Amino acid sequence: MFVRFLKDRSGATAVEYGMILVCLSLVIVGGITHFGNRMEVRFLEIAKFLDDTPTQ
């Protein structure tokens, strides 16, 4: 598939594939960043809860 993409000489098709790759990359990076931020908040909440728990 990649070799066929490199051999393709029609400019419009290559530009369209490039735009699709850029859009998908932005969505993936945005989703991972959002998920990472949510997990950081969750772990900080858990750490705060554990610090506030009285010990015997």
Secondary structure, DSSP 8 states (H G I E B T S, - for coil): -HHHHHH---HHHHHHHHHHHHHHHHHHHHHHHHHHHHHHHHHHHHHHHHHHS---
